[in-house]
Amino acid sequence: HSNGYSLVRKVMRDRDYTLDSKPTGLSTTLADTLLAPTRIYVKPVLSIMAQHSVSAMAHITGGGIPGNLARVLPEGLSATVDMATFPRLPVFSWLLAEGVPPREALDVFNMGLGMILVVPAESASGALEALSSAGCEAYRVGFVSEGDGSVHVEGVD
């Protein structure tokens, strides 16, 4: 996932990191961590859509989780995402440790979620199993409820 590079470059420049640096907590250099290929979701998502009802999809790019998920919510609905429901990738822990405010990190980065599928609650377990079978790590990260179209994120440090 490759959004937020302007902020990453600022952190690197301000702290004298290079692409060859290997900060504490990362298993590879910054170059290898930051330039890892972006996942492509089309095949697993098409597989899910053939088996389960998908109400909405949010590709988490620039704008992060709140900005992208809010765009797919119909009028009268809101979403809650719980950051404790999926693992934080080491690169995000590093950026937070380097002083990127948690709210800014949430708004700029995907925090490890590249795609959010909104499915009926009764389909969630089956959709997760199908994604796992397709080789995708998937997590139930929240829920949709009546509301004003906002996205509430729980667990932002």
ABEGO torsion letter per residue (X at the ends): XABGAAAAAAAAAAAGBBAABBBBGBABBAAAAAABBBBBAAAAAAAAAAABBBABBBBBBBGEAAAAAAAABBBGBBBBBBAAABBBBAAAAAAAAAGBBAAAAAAABAGGBABBBBBBAAAAAAAAAAAAAAGBBBBBAEBBBBEAGBBBBBGBX
